[in-house]
């Protein structure tokens, strides 16, 4: 089944897209899906990850030295060795 959100080709029996996590619906089926706690949690997690990734990219762009890297990593609660 092709995901109508991202175009990924999933197994015919799949209920959710393996690529983007969206609920898969047969062609012609209603697109009005009631949000469930699992769907809301998944979307919230994706948004939080994207926000954090954007923040990290902006911080990395400003790194000029190892000291800067250590400072940024510390503010994010990680060590440079984890990067």
Beta strands, then each sheet from edge to edge (+ up, - down):
end
